[in-house]
Amino acid sequence: MTDEKLAMSKQWTDEERLALATKLDEELDAFIDSLEKKRYEEGWPEDRWLEEMEKHPFFMKKAPQPGDEVHPMFEGLQKLKYDPEENTAEELALNYKEDGNFYMKHKKFRTAIYSFTEGLKAKCEKSEVKSVLYNNRSAAQYFLKNYRSALSDAQRALEYNPNYKKARWRAAQCAYFLDKFEVCTQLCDEILERDADNNVARDLLKKNKNKKLELERNQRKEAAETKKRLTRLQHLIDTLQRRNIKFDDQKKNSPITEELLRPKLLPIEDYPLHLDDDNETLIWPAAFSYPEFLFSDFQQELCENVIMDDCINDMFKEPLPCDKSNSYRAGNLNVFYENRKVGCVHKVDLSKTIKEIVNEKGFFVTGGSLLFYIVPKNSRIETEFVNQQRRPLVYA
C-alpha cells in the first residue's frame, strides 16, 4: 500500500490535522515568495506595455495596418464579422455600413467610401440596405467635393428608395455645384412637392436659377468678346498679307496664325503685335540687342510710324550702365537687322520709319517680334558683328 493510500486510510487526530494545515500554508507562502523574487518574463515589457496593450482587440484604438502583427483574437473577430461563410449577405452589408458610419463620424471619408463600397459588393438584395449604402457613400463623396460621384450615388439611392429625403437633397446640392441646372430644378421641385414648407430647397432653387442666368450672361459676353477678338485677328492677318510682311519661322505656303504672331521672348511675350485703334497702324513688340554685352533692351509697344533715329535717341537719353567707354550714345551708333534666310545682315537707314524698314525685301519678323542689333559706328564690335560667319553686309 502506498504512502498516499496510508495517509487516506489513517485516522487523524485534531492536533495532526492542524499541524498538516499549518505545513501546507507555509509551503504555499514559500511558493508565492519565490514567485515574487523571480522576474516575470512572460508578460508585456515595462517600457512597452501601452504599445502592447493597444495591440489587444479589447483595447486597440485603430485597426491594424498592412504589415502589422495581428492578434489571433482580432483575426477571429474579423472572421466572425466579415467571413461570407459566417454571415449572410445582409449581415455583411450591415457590418460594412457600421464601419463606414464609424469612419464618417471621425471624418475619414476615403476609408468610409471603401467600407460602403465593400458593403455594396456583398450584394444584399434588400432595397432599403442598398439605398442606405449608396446614400452614405454619396455623403462621403460630397464631403470630399467629388460632386459627380456623389450625385451618381445619390441618384442610385433614389432608385432603390424614391422617398429618400436625404438622397434627394444631396443630389440637388451636387447638381447645383456641377452646374446641372435642369437636374437641380427638377430635384428641388420634387422636394417642394413633398414638403411645401422646405425653405432650404426653395432657397437652393432660387440660387440655381440666378446662377444659370449669370452663367448664360457670361457665356454670351465671352462669345461676343471671342468674336470681336477673332475679327481683330483676321483684320490684322489681312493687313500683314496685304503688306507682304514676312516671318522667318513661317513655313512655305502656310498661313499666318495667331501662334506665329505670339512673341517668344519673355519680356515681351504679353505684348503681341496688334493694330492701333485706327485699325491701320501696327504696334510691334521689339528687341534691341547689344552683341558686345550679350543683353537686350525691349520695346513692348513700338509704333510703326516712329522714325528709327528718334527711337534710338529716346533709348539713349541715359548712358548704358555697362558702357565704360561712352561709345553707346545717340549719333554714334549703327543699327542692323539679320536676314536668316540668306545669312546676311542689313544696315538700317535711321531716317526711315519702322514701317518702311519692316516692308523692306530682306526684313523678316523673328519669333513674333522685331529684332535689331546696335553697335558703335566704325568700331571693332561692328566689324566683328558684320564679319561673323562671313556674312555679307547689305545696305538697304
VEXVORO-394142 format. One record per residue (C-alpha): chain; residue in three letters; z, x, y. Coordinates in steps of 0.2 Angstrom, whole numbers, plus 5000, padded with zeros to 4 digits. Example, Ala and Ser with C-alpha at 12.3 -4.5 7.8 and 13.67 -1.06 7.14 Angstrom:
REM VEXVORO-394142
+------+------+------+------+-------+
! unit ! code !   up ! east ! north !
+------+------+------+------+-------+
!    A !  ALA ! 5039 ! 5062 !  4978 !
!    A !  SER ! 5036 ! 5068 !  4995 !
+------+------+------+------+-------+
This chain:
REM VEXVORO-394142
+------+------+------+------+-------+
! unit ! code !   up ! east ! north !
+------+------+------+------+-------+
!    A !  MET ! 5000 ! 5000 !  5000 !
!    A !  THR ! 4995 ! 5007 !  5017 !
!    A !  ASP ! 5007 ! 5010 !  5032 !
!    A !  GLU ! 4999 ! 4996 !  5041 !
!    A !  LYS ! 5002 ! 4984 !  5027 !
!    A !  LEU ! 5020 ! 4991 !  5025 !
!    A !  ALA ! 5023 ! 4988 !  5044 !
!    A !  MET ! 5017 ! 4970 !  5042 !
!    A !  SER ! 5027 ! 4966 !  5027 !
!    A !  LYS ! 5043 ! 4975 !  5034 !
!    A !  GLN ! 5057 ! 4964 !  5041 !
!    A !  TRP ! 5060 ! 4969 !  5059 !
!    A !  THR ! 5077 ! 4968 !  5067 !
!    A !  ASP ! 5078 ! 4964 !  5086 !
!    A !  GLU ! 5083 ! 4982 !  5090 !
!    A !  GLU ! 5067 ! 4988 !  5081 !
!    A !  ARG ! 5056 ! 4976 !  5089 !
!    A !  LEU ! 5062 ! 4980 !  5106 !
!    A !  ALA ! 5060 ! 4999 !  5103 !
!    A !  LEU ! 5042 ! 4996 !  5097 !
!    A !  ALA ! 5038 ! 4986 !  5113 !
!    A !  THR ! 5045 ! 4999 !  5124 !
!    A !  LYS ! 5035 ! 5013 !  5115 !
!    A !  LEU ! 5019 ! 5003 !  5117 !
!    A !  ASP ! 5022 ! 5000 !  5135 !
!    A !  GLU ! 5025 ! 5019 !  5138 !
!    A !  GLU ! 5008 ! 5023 !  5128 !
!    A !  LEU ! 4999 ! 5010 !  5140 !
!    A !  ASP ! 5006 ! 5018 !  5155 !
!    A !  ALA ! 5002 ! 5035 !  5149 !
!    A !  PHE ! 4984 ! 5030 !  5146 !
!    A !  ILE ! 4982 ! 5022 !  5164 !
!    A !  ASP ! 4990 ! 5038 !  5171 !
!    A !  SER ! 4977 ! 5048 !  5163 !
!    A !  LEU ! 4963 ! 5037 !  5170 !
!    A !  GLU ! 4969 ! 5039 !  5187 !
!    A !  LYS ! 4969 ! 5058 !  5186 !
!    A !  LYS ! 4951 ! 5059 !  5179 !
!    A !  ARG ! 4936 ! 5057 !  5191 !
!    A !  TYR ! 4927 ! 5041 !  5188 !
!    A !  GLU ! 4908 ! 5046 !  5186 !
!    A !  GLU ! 4900 ! 5030 !  5181 !
!    A !  GLY ! 4902 ! 5021 !  5197 !
!    A !  TRP ! 4892 ! 5022 !  5214 !
!    A !  PRO ! 4894 ! 5039 !  5224 !
!    A !  GLU ! 4906 ! 5038 !  5238 !
!    A !  ASP ! 4893 ! 5043 !  5251 !
!    A !  ARG ! 4880 ! 5031 !  5245 !
!    A !  TRP ! 4890 ! 5016 !  5240 !
!    A !  LEU ! 4882 ! 5005 !  5253 !
!    A !  GLU ! 4865 ! 5010 !  5248 !
!    A !  GLU ! 4868 ! 5007 !  5230 !
!    A !  MET ! 4876 ! 4990 !  5234 !
!    A !  GLU ! 4861 ! 4984 !  5243 !
!    A !  LYS ! 4850 ! 4988 !  5228 !
!    A !  HIS ! 4860 ! 4975 !  5218 !
!    A !  PRO ! 4852 ! 4957 !  5218 !
!    A !  PHE ! 4868 ! 4949 !  5224 !
!    A !  PHE ! 4870 ! 4960 !  5239 !
!    A !  MET ! 4852 ! 4965 !  5244 !
!    A !  LYS ! 4846 ! 4960 !  5261 !
!    A !  LYS ! 4827 ! 4963 !  5258 !
!    A !  ALA ! 4816 ! 4963 !  5243 !
!    A !  PRO ! 4811 ! 4979 !  5235 !
!    A !  GLN ! 4796 ! 4988 !  5242 !
!    A !  PRO ! 4782 ! 4995 !  5231 !
!    A !  GLY ! 4788 ! 5011 !  5223 !
!    A !  ASP ! 4806 ! 5007 !  5224 !
!    A !  GLU ! 4818 ! 5007 !  5209 !
!    A !  VAL ! 4820 ! 4988 !  5204 !
!    A !  HIS ! 4837 ! 4982 !  5197 !
!    A !  PRO ! 4835 ! 4974 !  5180 !
!    A !  MET ! 4843 ! 4959 !  5186 !
!    A !  PHE ! 4831 ! 4957 !  5200 !
!    A !  GLU ! 4817 ! 4958 !  5188 !
!    A !  GLY ! 4825 ! 4945 !  5178 !
!    A !  LEU ! 4827 ! 4934 !  5193 !
!    A !  GLN ! 4809 ! 4937 !  5198 !
!    A !  LYS ! 4803 ! 4932 !  5181 !
!    A !  LEU ! 4813 ! 4916 !  5182 !
!    A !  LYS ! 4806 ! 4912 !  5199 !
!    A !  TYR ! 4788 ! 4917 !  5198 !
!    A !  ASP ! 4783 ! 4918 !  5180 !
!    A !  PRO ! 4770 ! 4904 !  5176 !
!    A !  GLU ! 4777 ! 4903 !  5158 !
!    A !  GLU ! 4794 ! 4899 !  5166 !
!    A !  ASN ! 4788 ! 4887 !  5180 !
!    A !  THR ! 4777 ! 4873 !  5182 !
!    A !  ALA ! 4763 ! 4874 !  5195 !
!    A !  GLU ! 4773 ! 4863 !  5207 !
!    A !  GLU ! 4788 ! 4874 !  5204 !
!    A !  LEU ! 4779 ! 4890 !  5208 !
!    A !  ALA ! 4771 ! 4882 !  5224 !
!    A !  LEU ! 4788 ! 4876 !  5230 !
!    A !  ASN ! 4795 ! 4893 !  5226 !
!    A !  TYR ! 4782 ! 4902 !  5237 !
!    A !  LYS ! 4784 ! 4889 !  5250 !
!    A !  GLU ! 4803 ! 4893 !  5251 !
!    A !  ASP ! 4799 ! 4911 !  5253 !
!    A !  GLY ! 4786 ! 4908 !  5266 !
!    A !  ASN ! 4798 ! 4897 !  5276 !
!    A !  PHE ! 4811 ! 4911 !  5275 !
!    A !  TYR ! 4799 ! 4924 !  5282 !
!    A !  MET ! 4794 ! 4911 !  5296 !
!    A !  LYS ! 4812 ! 4910 !  5301 !
!    A !  HIS ! 4813 ! 4929 !  5303 !
!    A !  LYS ! 4796 ! 4930 !  5312 !
!    A !  LYS ! 4787 ! 4939 !  5298 !
!    A !  PHE ! 4771 ! 4929 !  5300 !
!    A !  ARG ! 4760 ! 4940 !  5290 !
!    A !  THR ! 4771 ! 4940 !  5275 !
!    A !  ALA ! 4773 ! 4921 !  5277 !
!    A !  ILE ! 4755 ! 4919 !  5276 !
!    A !  TYR ! 4755 ! 4929 !  5260 !
!    A !  SER ! 4768 ! 4918 !  5252 !
!    A !  PHE ! 4760 ! 4902 !  5257 !
!    A !  THR ! 4743 ! 4909 !  5250 !
!    A !  GLU ! 4751 ! 4913 !  5233 !
!    A !  GLY ! 4758 ! 4895 !  5233 !
!    A !  LEU ! 4741 ! 4888 !  5235 !
!    A !  LYS ! 4735 ! 4899 !  5221 !
!    A !  ALA ! 4747 ! 4891 !  5210 !
!    A !  LYS ! 4735 ! 4876 !  5210 !
!    A !  CYS ! 4748 ! 4862 !  5211 !
!    A !  GLU ! 4739 ! 4845 !  5210 !
!    A !  LYS ! 4751 ! 4836 !  5222 !
!    A !  SER ! 4743 ! 4832 !  5239 !
!    A !  GLU ! 4759 ! 4832 !  5248 !
!    A !  VAL ! 4763 ! 4850 !  5242 !
!    A !  LYS ! 4746 ! 4857 !  5246 !
!    A !  SER ! 4746 ! 4849 !  5263 !
!    A !  VAL ! 4763 ! 4857 !  5267 !
!    A !  LEU ! 4757 ! 4874 !  5261 !
!    A !  TYR ! 4741 ! 4873 !  5272 !
!    A !  ASN ! 4751 ! 4867 !  5287 !
!    A !  ASN ! 4764 ! 4880 !  5286 !
!    A !  ARG ! 4751 ! 4894 !  5284 !
!    A !  SER ! 4742 ! 4886 !  5299 !
!    A !  ALA ! 4758 ! 4889 !  5309 !
!    A !  ALA ! 4760 ! 4907 !  5304 !
!    A !  GLN ! 4741 ! 4910 !  5309 !
!    A !  TYR ! 4744 ! 4901 !  5325 !
!    A !  PHE ! 4759 ! 4912 !  5330 !
!    A !  LEU ! 4748 ! 4927 !  5326 !
!    A !  LYS ! 4735 ! 4919 !  5338 !
!    A !  ASN ! 4722 ! 4918 !  5323 !
!    A !  TYR ! 4717 ! 4901 !  5330 !
!    A !  ARG ! 4701 ! 4900 !  5320 !
!    A !  SER ! 4711 ! 4902 !  5303 !
!    A !  ALA ! 4725 ! 4891 !  5310 !
!    A !  LEU ! 4713 ! 4877 !  5314 !
!    A !  SER ! 4704 ! 4878 !  5297 !
!    A !  ASP ! 4721 ! 4877 !  5288 !
!    A !  ALA ! 4727 ! 4863 !  5299 !
!    A !  GLN ! 4711 ! 4853 !  5295 !
!    A !  ARG ! 4714 ! 4856 !  5276 !
!    A !  ALA ! 4732 ! 4850 !  5278 !
!    A !  LEU ! 4725 ! 4834 !  5286 !
!    A !  GLU ! 4713 ! 4831 !  5271 !
!    A !  TYR ! 4727 ! 4831 !  5259 !
!    A !  ASN ! 4738 ! 4821 !  5271 !
!    A !  PRO ! 4729 ! 4811 !  5285 !
!    A !  ASN ! 4745 ! 4806 !  5293 !
!    A !  TYR ! 4752 ! 4823 !  5295 !
!    A !  LYS ! 4758 ! 4824 !  5313 !
!    A !  LYS ! 4762 ! 4842 !  5314 !
!    A !  ALA ! 4745 ! 4847 !  5307 !
!    A !  ARG ! 4735 ! 4836 !  5319 !
!    A !  TRP ! 4744 ! 4843 !  5334 !
!    A !  ARG ! 4742 ! 4861 !  5329 !
!    A !  ALA ! 4724 ! 4858 !  5325 !
!    A !  ALA ! 4722 ! 4851 !  5343 !
!    A !  GLN ! 4730 ! 4866 !  5351 !
!    A !  CYS ! 4719 ! 4878 !  5341 !
!    A !  ALA ! 4704 ! 4868 !  5346 !
!    A !  TYR ! 4709 ! 4870 !  5364 !
!    A !  PHE ! 4711 ! 4889 !  5363 !
!    A !  LEU ! 4694 ! 4890 !  5354 !
!    A !  ASP ! 4685 ! 4880 !  5367 !
!    A !  LYS ! 4681 ! 4867 !  5354 !
!    A !  PHE ! 4682 ! 4853 !  5367 !
!    A !  GLU ! 4675 ! 4839 !  5357 !
!    A !  VAL ! 4686 ! 4843 !  5342 !
!    A !  CYS ! 4701 ! 4844 !  5353 !
!    A !  THR ! 4697 ! 4827 !  5362 !
!    A !  GLN ! 4695 ! 4819 !  5345 !
!    A !  LEU ! 4712 ! 4825 !  5338 !
!    A !  CYS ! 4721 ! 4821 !  5354 !
!    A !  ASP ! 4713 ! 4803 !  5354 !
!    A !  GLU ! 4719 ! 4801 !  5336 !
!    A !  ILE ! 4737 ! 4807 !  5341 !
!    A !  LEU ! 4737 ! 4794 !  5355 !
!    A !  GLU ! 4731 ! 4780 !  5344 !
!    A !  ARG ! 4746 ! 4783 !  5333 !
!    A !  ASP ! 4758 ! 4787 !  5347 !
!    A !  ALA ! 4753 ! 4780 !  5364 !
!    A !  ASP ! 4768 ! 4787 !  5372 !
!    A !  ASN ! 4764 ! 4805 !  5367 !
!    A !  ASN ! 4763 ! 4813 !  5384 !
!    A !  VAL ! 4761 ! 4831 !  5377 !
!    A !  ALA ! 4745 ! 4826 !  5369 !
!    A !  ARG ! 4740 ! 4817 !  5384 !
!    A !  ASP ! 4743 ! 4832 !  5395 !
!    A !  LEU ! 4733 ! 4843 !  5382 !
!    A !  LEU ! 4718 ! 4830 !  5383 !
!    A !  LYS ! 4718 ! 4832 !  5402 !
!    A !  LYS ! 4719 ! 4851 !  5401 !
!    A !  ASN ! 4705 ! 4851 !  5389 !
!    A !  LYS ! 4694 ! 4840 !  5400 !
!    A !  ASN ! 4697 ! 4851 !  5415 !
!    A !  LYS ! 4694 ! 4867 !  5405 !
!    A !  LYS ! 4677 ! 4860 !  5399 !
!    A !  LEU ! 4672 ! 4856 !  5416 !
!    A !  GLU ! 4677 ! 4873 !  5423 !
!    A !  LEU ! 4668 ! 4882 !  5409 !
!    A !  GLU ! 4652 ! 4872 !  5411 !
!    A !  ARG ! 4653 ! 4875 !  5430 !
!    A !  ASN ! 4655 ! 4894 !  5427 !
!    A !  GLN ! 4640 ! 4894 !  5414 !
!    A !  ARG ! 4629 ! 4885 !  5427 !
!    A !  LYS ! 4634 ! 4898 !  5440 !
!    A !  GLU ! 4632 ! 4913 !  5428 !
!    A !  ALA ! 4615 ! 4906 !  5423 !
!    A !  ALA ! 4609 ! 4904 !  5442 !
!    A !  GLU ! 4615 ! 4922 !  5445 !
!    A !  THR ! 4606 ! 4929 !  5430 !
!    A !  LYS ! 4590 ! 4920 !  5435 !
!    A !  LYS ! 4592 ! 4927 !  5453 !
!    A !  ARG ! 4595 ! 4945 !  5446 !
!    A !  LEU ! 4581 ! 4944 !  5434 !
!    A !  THR ! 4570 ! 4938 !  5449 !
!    A !  ARG ! 4575 ! 4953 !  5459 !
!    A !  LEU ! 4572 ! 4965 !  5445 !
!    A !  GLN ! 4555 ! 4958 !  5442 !
!    A !  HIS ! 4551 ! 4960 !  5460 !
!    A !  LEU ! 4557 ! 4977 !  5460 !
!    A !  ILE ! 4547 ! 4982 !  5445 !
!    A !  ASP ! 4531 ! 4974 !  5453 !
!    A !  THR ! 4534 ! 4984 !  5469 !
!    A !  LEU ! 4536 ! 5000 !  5458 !
!    A !  GLN ! 4520 ! 4997 !  5449 !
!    A !  ARG ! 4510 ! 4992 !  5464 !
!    A !  ARG ! 4515 ! 5009 !  5472 !
!    A !  ASN ! 4511 ! 5018 !  5456 !
!    A !  ILE ! 4529 ! 5026 !  5456 !
!    A !  LYS ! 4530 ! 5037 !  5441 !
!    A !  PHE ! 4545 ! 5041 !  5429 !
!    A !  ASP ! 4546 ! 5057 !  5419 !
!    A !  ASP ! 4555 ! 5048 !  5405 !
!    A !  GLN ! 4543 ! 5034 !  5403 !
!    A !  LYS ! 4533 ! 5033 !  5388 !
!    A !  LYS ! 4514 ! 5032 !  5390 !
!    A !  ASN ! 4508 ! 5014 !  5392 !
!    A !  SER ! 4526 ! 5007 !  5391 !
!    A !  PRO ! 4533 ! 4995 !  5404 !
!    A !  ILE ! 4546 ! 4999 !  5417 !
!    A !  THR ! 4563 ! 4992 !  5410 !
!    A !  GLU ! 4580 ! 4990 !  5418 !
!    A !  GLU ! 4586 ! 5004 !  5407 !
!    A !  LEU ! 4573 ! 5016 !  5414 !
!    A !  LEU ! 4580 ! 5012 !  5431 !
!    A !  ARG ! 4598 ! 5015 !  5427 !
!    A !  PRO ! 4605 ! 5032 !  5434 !
!    A !  LYS ! 4610 ! 5044 !  5421 !
!    A !  LEU ! 4621 ! 5055 !  5432 !
!    A !  LEU ! 4639 ! 5050 !  5433 !
!    A !  PRO ! 4642 ! 5050 !  5452 !
!    A !  ILE ! 4628 ! 5038 !  5455 !
!    A !  GLU ! 4627 ! 5028 !  5439 !
!    A !  ASP ! 4634 ! 5012 !  5448 !
!    A !  TYR ! 4621 ! 5013 !  5461 !
!    A !  PRO ! 4604 ! 5009 !  5453 !
!    A !  LEU ! 4588 ! 5008 !  5463 !
!    A !  HIS ! 4586 ! 4992 !  5472 !
!    A !  LEU ! 4577 ! 4983 !  5486 !
!    A !  ASP ! 4584 ! 4980 !  5503 !
!    A !  ASP ! 4587 ! 4963 !  5510 !
!    A !  ASP ! 4569 ! 4963 !  5516 !
!    A !  ASN ! 4564 ! 4964 !  5498 !
!    A !  GLU ! 4551 ! 4978 !  5503 !
!    A !  THR ! 4562 ! 4993 !  5506 !
!    A !  LEU ! 4568 ! 5004 !  5491 !
!    A !  ILE ! 4585 ! 5010 !  5491 !
!    A !  TRP ! 4587 ! 5026 !  5480 !
!    A !  PRO ! 4601 ! 5035 !  5471 !
!    A !  ALA ! 4598 ! 5054 !  5474 !
!    A !  ALA ! 4605 ! 5071 !  5469 !
!    A !  PHE ! 4603 ! 5087 !  5479 !
!    A !  SER ! 4606 ! 5102 !  5468 !
!    A !  TYR ! 4610 ! 5119 !  5473 !
!    A !  PRO ! 4603 ! 5131 !  5460 !
!    A !  GLU ! 4614 ! 5146 !  5467 !
!    A !  PHE ! 4630 ! 5137 !  5465 !
!    A !  LEU ! 4626 ! 5126 !  5450 !
!    A !  PHE ! 4633 ! 5110 !  5458 !
!    A !  SER ! 4625 ! 5095 !  5467 !
!    A !  ASP ! 4628 ! 5083 !  5481 !
!    A !  PHE ! 4624 ! 5064 !  5479 !
!    A !  GLN ! 4617 ! 5051 !  5490 !
!    A !  GLN ! 4622 ! 5034 !  5482 !
!    A !  GLU ! 4610 ! 5024 !  5493 !
!    A !  LEU ! 4596 ! 5033 !  5501 !
!    A !  CYS ! 4584 ! 5023 !  5511 !
!    A !  GLU ! 4566 ! 5027 !  5508 !
!    A !  ASN ! 4562 ! 5026 !  5527 !
!    A !  VAL ! 4573 ! 5041 !  5530 !
!    A !  ILE ! 4564 ! 5057 !  5535 !
!    A !  MET ! 4569 ! 5072 !  5524 !
!    A !  ASP ! 4573 ! 5083 !  5538 !
!    A !  ASP ! 4585 ! 5070 !  5545 !
!    A !  CYS ! 4593 ! 5068 !  5528 !
!    A !  ILE ! 4596 ! 5087 !  5527 !
!    A !  ASN ! 4603 ! 5088 !  5545 !
!    A !  ASP ! 4615 ! 5075 !  5541 !
!    A !  MET ! 4621 ! 5083 !  5525 !
!    A !  PHE ! 4624 ! 5100 !  5533 !
!    A !  LYS ! 4634 ! 5094 !  5548 !
!    A !  GLU ! 4648 ! 5104 !  5540 !
!    A !  PRO ! 4645 ! 5120 !  5530 !
!    A !  LEU ! 4646 ! 5121 !  5511 !
!    A !  PRO ! 4664 ! 5127 !  5506 !
!    A !  CYS ! 4656 ! 5139 !  5494 !
!    A !  ASP ! 4643 ! 5146 !  5506 !
!    A !  LYS ! 4651 ! 5163 !  5511 !
!    A !  SER ! 4636 ! 5170 !  5520 !
!    A !  ASN ! 4632 ! 5154 !  5530 !
!    A !  SER ! 4615 ! 5153 !  5523 !
!    A !  TYR ! 4615 ! 5134 !  5520 !
!    A !  ARG ! 4613 ! 5127 !  5537 !
!    A !  ALA ! 4600 ! 5115 !  5545 !
!    A !  GLY ! 4584 ! 5124 !  5549 !
!    A !  ASN ! 4586 ! 5137 !  5537 !
!    A !  LEU ! 4583 ! 5128 !  5521 !
!    A !  ASN ! 4569 ! 5123 !  5509 !
!    A !  VAL ! 4568 ! 5108 !  5498 !
!    A !  PHE ! 4559 ! 5107 !  5481 !
!    A !  TYR ! 4556 ! 5094 !  5468 !
!    A !  GLU ! 4551 ! 5098 !  5450 !
!    A !  ASN ! 4536 ! 5091 !  5440 !
!    A !  ARG ! 4542 ! 5092 !  5422 !
!    A !  LYS ! 4526 ! 5085 !  5415 !
!    A !  VAL ! 4516 ! 5101 !  5420 !
!    A !  GLY ! 4530 ! 5113 !  5423 !
!    A !  CYS ! 4529 ! 5117 !  5441 !
!    A !  VAL ! 4539 ! 5115 !  5457 !
!    A !  HIS ! 4533 ! 5107 !  5474 !
!    A !  LYS ! 4539 ! 5112 !  5491 !
!    A !  VAL ! 4544 ! 5096 !  5501 !
!    A !  ASP ! 4537 ! 5094 !  5519 !
!    A !  LEU ! 4553 ! 5090 !  5528 !
!    A !  SER ! 4544 ! 5079 !  5541 !
!    A !  LYS ! 4539 ! 5067 !  5528 !
!    A !  THR ! 4549 ! 5051 !  5523 !
!    A !  ILE ! 4557 ! 5049 !  5506 !
!    A !  LYS ! 4544 ! 5035 !  5503 !
!    A !  GLU ! 4530 ! 5047 !  5507 !
!    A !  ILE ! 4537 ! 5061 !  5495 !
!    A !  VAL ! 4540 ! 5049 !  5481 !
!    A !  ASN ! 4522 ! 5042 !  5482 !
!    A !  GLU ! 4515 ! 5060 !  5480 !
!    A !  LYS ! 4505 ! 5063 !  5465 !
!    A !  GLY ! 4516 ! 5076 !  5457 !
!    A !  PHE ! 4533 ! 5067 !  5460 !
!    A !  PHE ! 4542 ! 5059 !  5445 !
!    A !  VAL ! 4558 ! 5050 !  5446 !
!    A !  THR ! 4571 ! 5059 !  5434 !
!    A !  GLY ! 4584 ! 5049 !  5425 !
!    A !  GLY ! 4583 ! 5034 !  5436 !
!    A !  SER ! 4586 ! 5044 !  5452 !
!    A !  LEU ! 4578 ! 5056 !  5464 !
!    A !  LEU ! 4581 ! 5074 !  5461 !
!    A !  PHE ! 4579 ! 5088 !  5474 !
!    A !  TYR ! 4583 ! 5107 !  5474 !
!    A !  ILE ! 4590 ! 5115 !  5490 !
!    A !  VAL ! 4588 ! 5134 !  5493 !
!    A !  PRO ! 4589 ! 5145 !  5509 !
!    A !  LYS ! 4572 ! 5150 !  5516 !
!    A !  ASN ! 4564 ! 5166 !  5510 !
!    A !  SER ! 4580 ! 5171 !  5500 !
!    A !  ARG ! 4582 ! 5179 !  5484 !
!    A !  ILE ! 4588 ! 5162 !  5477 !
!    A !  GLU ! 4572 ! 5154 !  5482 !
!    A !  THR ! 4562 ! 5167 !  5474 !
!    A !  GLU ! 4571 ! 5166 !  5458 !
!    A !  PHE ! 4571 ! 5147 !  5458 !
!    A !  VAL ! 4552 ! 5147 !  5461 !
!    A !  ASN ! 4548 ! 5160 !  5448 !
!    A !  GLN ! 4560 ! 5153 !  5435 !
!    A !  GLN ! 4550 ! 5151 !  5419 !
!    A !  ARG ! 4534 ! 5157 !  5429 !
!    A !  ARG ! 4532 ! 5140 !  5436 !
!    A !  PRO ! 4518 ! 5139 !  5449 !
!    A !  LEU ! 4523 ! 5134 !  5467 !
!    A !  VAL ! 4514 ! 5119 !  5473 !
!    A !  TYR ! 4513 ! 5114 !  5492 !
!    A !  ALA ! 4512 ! 5096 !  5494 !
+------+------+------+------+-------+
